[in-house]
Amino acid sequence: MIDHFYRSYLDFPGQAIVVENAAPPPDVVEHARVITFSGTGERPGFFPDNPASGLPGTPA
């Protein structure tokens, strides 16, 4: 079921953000740009550690 969900996005003409704990199947990964948020490393999470940083008029 989850594999079909991922495959349905291969024909999607736009950009989508999928929040899911299961990895996409290999045939989807080879045709899609997949960014994994692991909790550590270069992409530790979808949101920044300090959500107010970078907003005009808020301290960093």
N, C-alpha and C positions, 0 to 999 in steps of 0.2 A: 504494500500500500504506500509506504513512504517513498519507495523508489519511483512509483508512478507519479507521485506528487512532484518530485524533483524533475523528472523527465518532462512533465507538462510545462515547465518553465523554459525549456530549451527553445521553444518557438515564440516565447514572449518577446515582443519588440522593445520593451523598455528595461528599466532597472528595477530590481526587487531586492528587498532585504528579508531573508528568511532566518528566523530565530528558532533553532532546532538543536537538540542534543545529538541526533544521529547524523553520521557522515553521509554525504551524497554518494551514490554508487559511482564506481570508476568511469563508466561511460558518460556520466554527466560531468564529472570533474574535468575530463579532457576537453570538453567543449564550453566550459563556463569559467568565469573568474570567481574563485572561491577564496574568501578571506576568513580565516579562522581566528576567533578571539579566544585565547588560551588562559587568560588570567595572569600570564607573565610574558616576558619577551617583548618583541617589537610592537605587537598589537595586543596589549593586555586586556582591553575591553572596548566596547562600543562607545561608551560615554567616558569623558575625561575624569581623572581623579577628583579635580576641583571644578564642578560644573560652572561656577561663576567666573572662572579665569577666562580671560579673552573677551568677555562681554564689555562693551563700552560702559564706563562709569562704575565698574566694580573692581575691587582690589584683587590682585592675583593671589 
